[in-house]
Amino acid sequence: MTRHLTLGTAGHVDHGKTTLIRALTGINTDRLEEEQRRGISIVLGYATLALTDDLQLSIVDVPGHERFVRTMVGGATGIDYALVCIAADDGPMPQTREHLAILELLGIRTAVIALTKVDLVDASTRARSELAIRELLATTPFAAAPIVPVSAPSGTGLEDLNAALRTAADGVIERAHTGRVRLPIDRSFVLHGIGTVVTGTLWSGTLHAGDIVTIEPGGGEARVRSLEVHGTPVETAGAGSRVAAALVGVERQDTPPGAVLWTGLPAAPSYRLDVELNVLNAASALQRGALVEVLHGTAVTQARVVLFAGESIGPGQTGYAQLRLVQPFGALRGDRIVLRRLAPPGTIAGATVLDPQPPRHAGSSASTTRLQLYAEGDPASIARAALSSGATCARDIAMRGLLDLDAAEQALAAVPGVHAFGEWYLGSATYAAIRTAVEQRLATRLREHPLDPTVLLSALLNETPWRDPLVAQLAADGVLERDGANLRLAGATSDDAANVAAAAIAALVAEPYATHRQIDFVAALPLQSDDAWAILAQLDRAGTVARLPDGLVIDRTAYDQAISIVRALCATRGQVTLAELRDATASSRKVAQALLEHMDADGVTRRTGDVRVLRRSAATTD
């Protein structure tokens, strides 16, 4: 089976990256006229190299000029290992150092050093350059990286370089071809007869022609019409491939560079990231409240740094912080990002995303504990941390970018001391506390208002995605009973309501279409005002009475008879007027008006000018 890895170039401007790639692959990655005229790379370039029959490299050639560091980061994010080009006549230069720092911050740990332009220097100069390179690499993860002398024009050292790239590839772990697809978009354009096309390096998963994808930020959906890998049509593309995807259902403006193409559950974009910062040894201290540029994949925005401890993080130090972004990122836990100083521009730190969708906070002890669990990377620890802030489910954890869906389901099921209800999980102690509080509140209501022991759901429990499943679980556990938006203690019936209101109901029945005001009905009950009004609401819900507009009330049987009268009149004339209903019921204009308005609200009639007609769903008689 062929392995697919992504190799990224790095190095100072004019140190021969593009020339070397052309010598290795025969492909000129400087495709723009301006790049060829000026002799420098401006945008990302791409090539492919078959190192062996079973090892295929996608090469991302990055610009070396300091003005294009954003572009460099966009290309370097997602590579598997690096080809660092350093010219023998110059030795390490400023962008050499910055590019190496960026590679380290992005988690790249494998590199091959190409000592270019060796045909332009003598042996002593070459030796001095190699010594300077070894000194530079000594404090980096690339201390043992091979240094291969090459000359692209003459072909010197190219075979040795290919061999070094093959050897280095043996130590690189191939990206996962399973799970969510993530394709950070670096180019978006329109081709005649095809439509919108996006390109990028596939970070994870396997993308298929015909897949339905989501573009975030934005939430647009599209279908993958076709795929190409380095210009070759394919049906599937695996992680590590350089992909061009033709999309159906979105316009070019919906797929800007910086957006990410997903399959499966996308992580919802967030304006905040909780991260662990790592300030470069050569950088100045990162201050609390600093405004920085944040680079994540091909996306760039500015952010304010909120440190959790201290006023600054010094060179070579680490610390937790929240980044408050100007534009949202759709990140996953474990993603690497780069922080740059705005003025003068320069890379100052890297960060690992620990919580891609945190609440707004400034670093309490509970928040620090949660981030420490996220940093461990153990799925069970992550599930415990997610549960610390309330109920959660596997889908919620996946959409928060903490774990993939399958891993979240397994982790939640394995966490001890949790209470499961439906797809949701809650710490057993937390569930017990909620159960006790609900029981006590409903018992107090029953004791203080025995004729109306119900409490509004919204007054008892805050609205959350898991409120309804929680109520269903409490009902199943025999804690409460639910009646629409009302809750009452299990077994707390209110059958006495009709008996208490019997005299008032009898008055409605005796004169069914008289003007009965709700306030008079309530005043006739031998109860305190709030209890009396609650009884009226209870009778309305039970279908004993009907509360009409304009503060009126009517016996439900009389209301149903009024509906029958309206149906009969409409069956004869196709419509009914207020006066006709008034006459037919021997009521007042006010009562007839209230009856018709209530029928409108109940979906029985529809007003058209000064008349009512039956709605289609109510045109048949009972």
Buried (B, 14 or more C-beta within 10 A) or exposed (E): EEBBBBBBBBBBBBBBBBBBBBBBBEBBBBEEEEBEEEEBBBBBBBBBBEBEEEBBBBBBBBBBBBEBBBBBBBBBBBBBBBBBBBBBEBBBBEBBBBBBBBBBBBEBBBBBBBBBBBBEBEEEBBEEBBEBBEEBBEEBBBEEBBBBBBBBEEEBBBEBBBBBBBEBBEEBEEBBBEBBBBBBBBBBEEEEEEBBBBBBBBBBBBBBBEBEBBBBBBEBEBBBBBBBBBEEEBEEBBBBBBBBBBBEBBEBEBBBBBBBBBBBBBBBBBBBBBBBBBBBEBBEBBBBEBEBBBBBBBBBBBBBBBBBEEEBBEBEBEBBBBBBBEBBBBBBBBBBBBBBBEEEEBBBBBBBBBBBBBEEBEBEEEBBEBBBBBBEEEBBBBBBBBBBEEBBBBBBBBBBBBBBBEBBBBBBEEBEEBBBBEBBBBBEEBBEEBBEEBBEBBEEBBEEBEBBBBBEBEEBBEEEEBBBBBBEBBBEEEBBBBEEEBBBBBEBEBEEBBEBBEEBBEBBEEEBBBBBEBBBBBEBBEBEEEBBBBBBBBBBBBEBBBBBBEEBBBBBBBBEBBBEBBBEBBEEEEBBBBEBBBEBBEBEEBBBBBBBBBBBEEEBBBEEEEBBBBBEEBEEEE
